Amino acid sequence: MTKITAFDLTPFYRNSIGIDRLFDRITSQIDHSANNNNYPPYNIVETGENTFELQLAVAGFTQGEIDVSTRDGDVVITGDKHNDPLSAGHVYKHQGISNRKFMRSWTMGEYVEVSGAIVKDGILTVCFERKIPEAIKPKSIAITYTN
């Protein structure tokens, strides 16, 4: 497998106007993938023609330890687990359940908005909906025929 280590997007910048942000997003997504941060695991599910769900495994996180926000066209999910001390006389012999902080972000498409979020059975489900404005939807124009 070939690994790309540097990008020269100059030819694309020469032939485009006003889409610099698109190229910045592409390169930042590749940089994020290179970091190989796979915690916590997630699914992206298309639930309808214009609806989607992001399902994130957050078992062990309680209310107030997870934040879902949007900024600059991204949805950002952070988790900060508060470590509760063990009861007196209890000591971990093995601790395999992760208590680490996380921050994951995904770029939302045009006209996509977060419509809600819920945690059930250790899975955070963030719902998205693509709301295309009426002004840009295809329209059929009536044709008037005259003699």
N, C-alpha and C positions, 0 to 999 in steps of 0.2 A: 504494500500500500504506500502510495506517495503522500508525503506530508508537505503541505504548502506552508512556507515559513514567512513569506513576504508578498505583499500585494502591490502592484503598480496599477492603480485605477486611473492614471492620467488620461489614457485614451478615452475612457468613458466620460470623464469630467469635461474634456474638450468638446464632446458632442452632445452635451446635455445642459439644460438650464433649469435651475430650481429644484433639482432632485439630489442635491448633495447629501441630504439627510438619509436618503435611501441607501446610498453607498456606505455611509457611516454605520447604519444599522446592520448591513450585511457583514461588514468586517467585524463589528462588535459581537455579532452572533457567532461567528467563526472563532473569535477569541474566547467566548464563553464556553464553546464546545471543547476547545483545547484544554481548558482547565479541568474538564472531566468531572465536574461536580454533579454527582448523581443522587445527592441526598436532599430532601427525601424523594422517594420514587413517585412518579405521577403518571396519569393517563390523560389523554385528550380525546373526548368523545363528541362526535357530531350527533346531536339529538334531533335535528330537524333541518330544513333547508337553510334557515338563518339562525339556528341556535346551537350552542356548543357548551360542553362542560369540561372543566379542568378538575380532575380528581387527584388530590394530593394526600399521601399517607402521613397522618399526623398523630398516630397513636401515642398516648401518654401526655400530649399537650392538653392543657385545660383552658377554660375561658380566661381571656386576658393575656394568654401567652402567644397568640397568633394574631397577626395583623395583615389585612388585605387592603391594598391601596392602588390607585392608578396615578401615573404621572408620565407626561410626555408620550402618550400612546402606548405605555407599557403597563401591565398589571404586575405588581410587586407583592410577594408574600413573604413575610418574615415570621420566624418563630424563635422565641427566647424562653427556654425552659427554666423555671425556677426550681432549683434543687432543694427539695425538702429533706431535712435531716432524718436519718433512720431513728427508730425508737431506741431507747437505751438498751444496750446489750446486743443490738443487731449490728452485724458487720457483713459487708459484701464479700462473698467468696469468689463470685464471678459477676461482673456487671456487663451484660451483653445488650441491654436495651439502651439505645442512644439517648443522651440528654443534651446533645449539642445544639447550638444555635444554627439557624439557617436563614438564607435569603435567596429566593429564586425569583426570576423575572421572565416574563414572556411578552413579546411584542404583539399587540392587538392589531388586527387589520383595520382598514378604513371603515368607518361607521360602525365599528363593533364597540359595544358598551357592556360593562358588568351589570347584570340584572339582579344578582343576589349571591349569597354565600351561606352555606350551612355545613355543620359538622355532624356526622352520624357514623357510629361504629368505627371511629378512628380515621375516617376519611373526610377531608375537607373538600366540598364540592363547590366550585365557583362557577356560576352560570353566566353565559355571555349571549348577547343577542345582536345580530347585525340589523341596524335600523337604517335603511337606505332612504334618504330624503326624497320626497315626492318630486322635487325639482330635477333630480337626475335620473328618475326612473324612465324607462322607455315609454313613449306616448304614441298613440295612433292619431294621426291628423286626418280629420274628415275632409274629403275632397268634394268640392261643389262643381257640378257640371252645368255649363250654360250653353245655350244655342246661339 
